[in-house]
Each structure stands twice: as structure tokens, then as C-alpha cells.
Amino acid sequence: MRLKPVLCSTASALCALALLSACSSGSTPASSSSAPLVGVDYPRSDTDFWNAYIKYTPQYAGQLGLSLKTTNSQNDVATLAANAQTLISEGVKGIAMAPQDTAAIAPTLAQLEARKIPVVTIDTRPDSGNVFMVVRADNRAYGEKACQFLGTKLGGKGKVVMLEGGLDSINGRDRTEAFNDCMKTSYPGVQVLGEATNWDGAVAAQKLQTDLIANPDIKGIYMESSFALSGTLQVLKQKGLLVAPTDPKHVFIVSNDGIPEELKDIAAGDIDATVSQPADLYAKYALYYLKAAIAGKTFTPGRTDHDSTIVQVRPGLLEDQLSAPLVTADGGTYGGLPSVKSTDPSLWGDNLG
């Protein structure tokens, strides 16, 4: 973390206070001085989805009676490891994090476990290591929902581009594998052109442009996250393909996230569907489970009281799989899967102020 220099007055007490403020991570006090102190590392702040998560976190910390320290690892696992050390030194009783490299986080998890500091991971599941709870949606279902929507729209034939996320992440692997498996099983007449992008919008746009030159008959695009949204629309517009869904030249697009911009684009007919990741519930239940861990509570697999299911993904590791609906313009059913309308008030993307 780069620190700004602090100019101190001659009063030593004021100088010490200023230095402490400069070196501290972000914090949000709860109303009670006895509130448990927890740490949250934000994985990045360069996407609308994660900025929404950042907005919701202090809101739910206040509602749950928690004091909050925050850091931002900016999509770098070494920074995340250093941030964990910072949070430990500040005396947090538990840490929520969303490691983007789900293999390399193992040593940090082992250290936190040795110190008896419970960890909740959000959106991603570590490849190894123990955490108190994983809070995410079923990411294989993301790929399957995108497959069923595109397979239906294309009538089971044609070419689609899949703009993959990072395959060093369980999310990227789950979405990619599920989309491919579903297409092979349910729509064998659809050819999938997989493109590795490492969650980089510029890379996604460049590869999509190349694919459209080599395959002008592409009729579908699956973006594994809204990171590729603006670049995809720009490429299609440049090629005269950003047209209404009723136009024969229309390229059907499915995204993943459920950010406000996606919902507006669905209503406008620029994209056709998304899967709404619950940014609000990620923040709420990450903190809920941290508070429960600190209080010594335990959980078992099964349905919850918040429309989700806790599953055991491997011995000793539980995952609360939150609801993530397919979102479309008409709220129709695709490949047997129901969807909700992009204007549905239950969607967090329609309620983000």
C-alpha cells in the first residue's frame, strides 16, 4: 500500500494521530464499542460489480453490528497476502476475502487457520485450505444457463464465442467447463470458439474482433463477466452488428454479473441476457458468517432461510450457494430454465442507488 506523506504539527500527540490515520486501512465503526472487529479485503475496484460489493459491505456491517477494517488487493494474490498481515496486526477477529488466484492463497489460509482467525471467501472457492464458509453462487449453473439461452436462440446450430475468465480461478474454470459440457450434450450442432482473456476487457475485445473476421457467421457470444461488456458492444457496433434482436444480423449475447448497465442493455436490445450475481448478498452473508464464526456457531449442509443451499464441496468445506437468476427481456423459459425480466425490482442491479 502506498502511503501519502503526513505533515505534522509541533504537537506530538497530533503528529502521532496523523501518522496512525495514514497507515491504517479503511475502517467503518459500528454503533457499539464492543462490536466485533472484522476485516474485508476487496479483490478489485475496477469493475461495476465489485464496486457495488464495496458499496454494500459497510452498509451490512452496520446492520450486523460489526466494526470493519478494509483493504484492497487489486487482483494480486501477493497484495492479498500482505493485506491479511495488515488486518492481523490490526486485531481483526475474522477476515472475508475473494481470492482471484484460488490456488496461490493456500499459504495465507494456513497461517490464518493457525492463528484461529476464521475466513469466509466470497465469489471464489480456494483450491485447497480451510475456510469457515464459502459464499458464492453455483458458477457451473452460470455456464449452463448461458448455454441453454444461446442454444435455444440459435436453434441448436451455429457458432458462438466464449470470452473466458481467468482459468486460475475456480469461477473461470466452472463457467467454461459447464458451458462446454452443456453445449456438447444439449446442442452438439453449436461450435464454441473459446478465448482465454484472464478477465481483461481489452484482450476480450481484441480476440472477439479477430474471431469475427475469421468467422463472420458468429451468432452468439458468452461473456463470463461484464468485464467484456463495453468492448464487445464497441466491436459489434464497428462491424454493423449491434442491431435489434429482430434483425437477422443480430448476435445474441449473454453476460454474467447483473450490473445496472447490463440490465439497461437488455432492455435496449443491445444484449440479450445475463446471470445476476448477488453483489448485495455476497456482502451481507460474508459478514453474517464471519459474525457467526466469531460467536462459535456451526452450520451443516441443507437449505437455508435465505433461499439458498449450503453444500459440502469437499470434506470439511461448506459453500452457501446463493440464488443467481437468468435475466432476460421477456422473463421467458429457455432450455427448460426460467428467467426473470430485466426490470424485475428484486434484482440488485435495479436497486443500486
N, C-alpha and C positions, 0 to 999 in steps of 0.2 A: 504494500500500500504506500503510495507516495504521499508524504506529509507536507502541508504548506507551512512555511516558517511562521512562528508566532512572535510578535513584538511584545515584550514585557515591560511593564512599568517598573519603577524602582521598588514598588511594594512587593515583597517576595511572595506573599500569600496570593496576590493577584496573578503573579507570574506562574506559580505552580498550578493554579486553577486553569490558566490558559493553555499550558502545556498538556495538562491532562485532557482537556477538551480536544486538542489537536490530535492526540494519539488514540483516542477512543474510537471504537466502531460506532455505527449508528445505534441509537437506543430509543425505546419508547417506554416510558414508565406506565405501570398500571396504577389504579387508584389507591391500592393498599401497599404500604411499605413492606408487608410480609409476603407479597406476591412472589411466586417462584420466578427466578430469572432463567430464561431460555435464550438460546442463540439460534438464529436462522441465517444460513448462507444462501444468498440469491445466486443462482447459477449464471445469470447473464441479464443484461438490461438493454439489449439491442433488438428485441422483438416486442410486438404489441402484447403477445400472450404473457411473456414473463414480466413485462411492465404492469400488466393487470394483476398478476400474482403479487408483485411487490406492493401494489396499492392495497390489496385486500389484507395482507399479513398484519400490519399494525391494528387494523380495524378489528380483526378477530382476536388478537392478543388482548386488546382492551376488554372485549366481551367475555373472554375466558378468564380474566383476572390474572394475566401473566405480564411480567416485566420482560422487555425484549432488547436483545443486542443483535445487530445485523452486520453482515459483511457481504461482499460481492466477489465471487471468484472469476467472473468474466470468462467462463467456458474453459478454464485452465485448471487441471487437477492439482498441479503443484501449488497454485494460489489457494485452492480449496484446502489443501493440507496445512498451509501456513495460516489460513483463516481459522481453522479448527484450533490451532495452537493459541491464537489470539483469544478466541472465545473461552478456551480452558482457563487462560490466565485471568480472564475477567470474571470467573467464578460461575459460569452457567451450569445449570443442573441437567440440561439436556440440549441436544442440537438437532435441528432439522436441516437437511441439505438435499440437493438434487444433482448428484454427481453425473456429469455428462460422459466421462470415461468410466464405465461401470466395472472395469477390471482393475484399474490402477488405484482405486480408492481403498482397496483392501487393507493396506498397512495403517491408514488413518482410522479405519473402523476398528481394527485390532487394538490400537492404542486407546481409543475411547472406551472400548469394552473393558480393557484392563483398569481404567480409571473409574469404571462403573458409571459412566455418563451415557444415558440412553440416547439412541439415534433413531430418528424417523427419516426415511428417504421419500422424497416427493417426485412423482413422474417417472423416476427410474428405479430399477432394482439392481443392487450390487451383484456382480457375478459370483462373488464369494464374500464371506464375512457375515457377521451377525448384526442385525438391527432390530429394534423393538417392533417396528411396523413399517411396511411399505405402503404408501398412499399413492395410488395411480389408477388409471383405468385399464381395461383389458386391451393392450395395444395390438394383439393379434386380431381382435374384433375390429380395430380401425381398418386394418388392411382388408379384412373380409367384407366390411361394409362398403369400402371404396370399390372393391371388386364386383360386388353384386350390383351396385349402382351403375358402374360403367358397362359391365357385361349386359345388363338389361337395356341400357340406352343404345348400345352398339348392336343389339340383336345377336350377340354371341359371335361376332366376327369383326375383323379389322385390326388396327394397330393402336397401341397405347404406349405412352412414355411414362415410366415411373421415375420421378425425381426423388431418389432415396435420401434418407437422412444419414447420419454417421453410423457406420456399421460397428464402431467401437462402443456403441450404446445399445442396450437391450431394446430400447424403443425402435431404433432404426432396424435392428435385426427382426424384431417381432412384426413390424409393419410390412417389411419387404418380404419375409418368408410367407406370411399369411396371404398377402396379395398374390404372390406367385402360385402358392398351393391352390388357392381358390380358383384362379384362372385355369390352371391345368385340369382341375377336377370339374368345374362347372361350366367353363367357357373355353374349351380347347381350341376353338377357332379364333381366339383373340391372341395376337402376338404381342408380348410385352418387351419393350425396349428399356432395360434397367440402366439408370445412370447414377453413379455414385457422386454425391455432392458435398458430403460432410456438413450438411445444414448450412451451406453457403449459397446465398441467393444469386451472387454474380456467377458462380460456377454453374448453378442450375440453369440460368438464362442462356449462358453460352452453349451448354450441351443441348438444351432444347432447340436452339436455333440451328445447330448442326444437324440434329435429328430431322428437323422439318425440311431441311434442304435435301437430305438423302432419302427421306420418306415423306413426300408431300401428301400422302394419303393417311397420315396420322389423324385419328378421330377422337382420341381421348388422352387425358393427362391426369396422373395421380401425383399430387404433391404431398409428401409425407408431413409437411408442416407449412404454415403460412409464411415461412421464411422465403419461399419462392414465389409468393403471390404477385408482387409488383413487377418483377422481372418477367414472369410468364405472360402477364397481360400486355406488357410492353412489346414482347416478341410477337405475340399474336396480332397486336394492332399494326405493327410494322408490316406484317405479311398479309394484311387484309382479312384476317381470320377471326377478329374479335367482333363477331356478329351475333345476332339474336339466336336463341335456341331453335327457332323455327326455320332458320336459314340452313340450306343443305351444307354450307361451308362451316357450320358451327363445330367447334372442337369442345367436347364435353370435359369438364374439369371438376375433379373432387380434391378438396384440401382437407387438412386436419388442423384444428385448433378451436374454431368458433369465435374468433375475434370480431369486433364490430364491423371492420372493413369487409370481411368475408360475407357477413350477413347482408350488408348493403349490396355487395357484388352479386349475390344470389338473387336478391330482389330486382336488381337491374338487368339480370340475364347475362352478366359477364362470366360468372362461373355458375356451376350447377348444384354443387353440394359441398358440405363439409361434415366433419365429425367434431362435435363440440366437446373439447377437453374442459373439464370444470375448474377453471382457474380459481374461482371463489372457494370451491370445496377443497381444493388442494391446500389452500392456506388454512381454512378452518380446521380440517381434520389432521393436518400435520401438527398443529398446535394442540388440538384435542388429545391426540395420542401422546404427545410429549407430557402434557399435564397428567394424563393417566399413568404414564410410566413413572413419573416422579412420585406419584401417590401410591405406587406399588400395585396397581391393578394389572390384570392379565386378560387376554382375550383368546377365543377359540374360533375355529372355522365355522362359518354359517352366515345366515342373513343378519343384517344389522337393522337398526331402527332408522337409518337414513338412506334407504333404497339402494343398498349396495350389498356385496357379498365378500366376506373375509375368506380367503383360500390359503391353504398351506402350499407354497410353491416349491419348497424343499424342506427337509426335516429341520424344524425349529424356526423357520422363516414364514411369517404371515404377511399377506398382502390384502389390503382393503381395496377392492376393485369398484371404484365409483362409477356411476352411470355416465355414459358419453353417447348421446343420441346422434343418429344420422340426421342431418338438417338439409332440407330441400325447399324449393319454391312452393311446391304444392302439398307437402306433407304426405306424399303417397307411399306406397309399398313397393319395394324394389328387390327382386330375387327373394321374396318372402320376408324381407326386413322392413319394418315400419320406419317412418321418418317423421320429424316434426317440421312445421313451417318455419322459415327463417324469421318470421315476425312473431313467433311464439314468445310471450312475456316471461316464460320460465327460463329462457336462455340467458346466461350471464352476459353474453355479448350484446343483448338488447337492453341491459340494465346498468351498463358501466357508465357512470357519470363522467 
